[in-house]
């Protein structure tokens, strides 16, 4: 039974790579020269459906396995987690586009007869899917390299889905252009934009269809730039523009560090520093608190030992339960008066208080 299970797992693992290799070969001019290429028509259709439908299911499953949450959530590096590749805030936008683009490509792939304007719309959605596939591949490329120069298997498997969508789209487009050229023969030199050349008209209708989609999605609360935000409102990927909170540690976070997990507009993260050789998001409040502790340790070492022991005993159990943006933001606000007390002490007993504050966590 164990051997059968291993064989099944091996087949599941190798199938995406075999399908990708087949799709690449099908795009080359040498594929038509293969004697039995015509007999592969049924195999090609099966592999395309596996790549589009099975690939989408595999992508969602693997992403759920490696993703620990959106950019504002702390992830566990011990479990080799990443933040979401696409922002969950815009799941309605990119989920809708993914479904529509996939359906459009499947309909064109099986050569289902549709009215001319519907066919044009299908091609427009395929073009949208091709563009998004390229951007998704670039987004994933940031973490496709593994440790010590290897390959991250999970991210590579995610990469194969948009790659195969792009390859199948090119195969369908190539076949459509060849079919039209065979029909026209001597008419190739005439105007390209004829209604029957739906693949060409798809480019013309691309912008209007995008505009209609944006208006419809806006009704459901999605921003006009949602598809851009889906890529940029992330952390740790190629197009990411957000600073994530510190990774979860088994030793826990102190209250000031937890506050840095809050909403950026409230807690105002400044930069990524290091604490115990681990990355940490630093804000002004954390710097002030640490500078205060540094001053007490310098001037009153015995008092510092007592205060530190008290904080270690009671601070950690409380901070374990403050790991969400709302709770962290509230913690930041509650600690604001204490921060002002720390500042008062620093400016009263330190000759250069700002120097002490600014150097906290900057030795990276």
LOBA-656677 format. One record per residue (C-alpha): x, y, z. Coordinates in steps of 0.02 Angstrom, whole numbers, plus 50000, padded with zeros to 5 digits. Example, Ala and Ser with C-alpha at 12.3 -4.5 7.8 and 13.67 -1.06 7.14 Angstrom:
<atoms>
506154977550390506844994750357
</atoms>
This chain:
<atoms>
500005000050000501425011850042502205008849871500545012349785500365028449885502125033949837501765030249653500165040549659501075055149743502465053949613501195054549470500325069649548501995078449571502645074949395501025077949297501125097149302502915096549237502475084149099500985094649044502075110349043503385101548936502035095648815501305113148799503015120448762503305107348626501585110848551502055128948526503595124648424503475122648233504215105148250502665098248336501665097248173503105087348096502905073348221502095058548129500815054948266500465073148313498685071948244498355056948357498845067448509497315078648485496325069548620497825069148735498085087748709496285091648757496415080948915498065089048966497345106448936495835102949047496985095849181498105111149169496675123649179495455115349300496595103649397497965116849395496805129849472496315117649610498135113249640498625131649645497315135749777497775120249880499645123549878499415142149910498335138150061499735126750122501165139150111500255155550146500075161150327498955176150292498925193650219500365205850236499765212950403499735195850487501235187950572501815171750494502805157150564504515155350478504765138350561503375131650450504165139850295502645150850273502465165650155501205179650152499795178450026500385180049845498855190749807497975201849933496445193250006495635210550020495355210049832494875191649819493235196349734494155205349593495525192949554494415177949591493095184249469494385187849334495215170849358493565161649337492995171849186494685170549098494775151849128493005148949064493385159548909494955149648870494065132948893492655138148775493885143748643494935128148669493485116148639492995126848488491215129048551490185138748423489695155848491488995171848413490345183648342490235196748480490295183248614491845175948531492655193148531492275194748717493025177548750494645182648665494675198748767494545188748929495925177148869497045192148838496665198549013497115181349080498745181348983499235198349053498795193149231499745176749208501325186149162501155197549314500795182649427502345173749364503395189249399502585190649572503055172549613504815174049544505405183049702505305167149805505545153549676507355151949728507575140849880508875140450017510705138549965510305142249783509045128149761507245129049703505745131149815504665116649757503015123749819503265140749736503845132149577502225122049573501235138249595502245145749451501725131849333499875136549336500015154149261501375147649145500215134249075498775146549059499925157548955500545142948849498785136148813498195153848771499615155648645499205138548572497365143448550497825160348476499095152348359497805139748300496505153248271497675163948167498205148848064496385144048034495945161547973497475162247861497015145547784495245152147751495815168547675497325162147579497485175847449496515188147557497885188947690498475205747626496765213847651496155222747807496515212047960495105218548070493645208848001492255202848113492725184748085494475188448148493855188148327495605186048397496075203148326494465211648380494795205148555496165218248573494965232048521493665227048649494945223948788494815241248868492905242848861492705225648940493935230149077492965246249109491315236849124492095224249244492805238149352491105246649363490225230349409491525225749541491465243549612489625240449653490215226349766491465237549856493035234249754494205248649715494525253549532496355249049554495935232749644496875221649523498455232149550498175232049737498005213049732499855212349685500535227249783499555225549946500645210649990502285207150077503795197150024503415195649837504055204649682502735218549673502455219449862502435236849939501935232750118503055230250270502485214550362502435212550551503825202850638503735183950613502975173750751504245167750878504075153350997504745164751135503355177351101503295196051070503295210051195501885222651196502805236351101503305224050966501525217550954500935235550931501955236150770500735223450698499335236050701498605246350561500055255950478499085272350479498995271150669500615262950727501695270750589503055257650555504745265650514505955251950461506465233850482507715231350622508355216150716508025209150889508945193350941509565191750761507775191150697506905204350589505695215750680504605230250625505115245850719504025261050755504335276450859503455269351012504555253851013506125264450997505605275651142505185260751254506825252251216507805268451240506975270451411507465252751458509235256051395509365271751503508725262851660509925248351630511355260851616510915271751766510015259451881510515241651838509695233851992508065242951961508145237651779508325219451830506765220551939505755229551805506335217451672505865202451777504135209751808503865213251623504485195951571503295187951695501715197651651502035205651481502245189751380500635180851435499655196551389500545199251223500155181451166498335186451146498695202651051499095196650875497785204850764497825222250684496375228850788497065222650954498805228850911498165246050862497175247351025498735241951122499725255651035498445268851086498355262451266500255263251279500345281051213500295289251387501645277251446502685282051294502525300351345503135295851521504625286951445504995302351340504875313551493506145302751585507305302051435507285320851408507545323851594508995311951629509855309151462511015322151384510615316651205508935307851216508555308151029510225300050989509815285851108508075283951033508625284150851509985271050872508785257850938508675242550825509705250850688511235239750707510755227950565
</atoms>
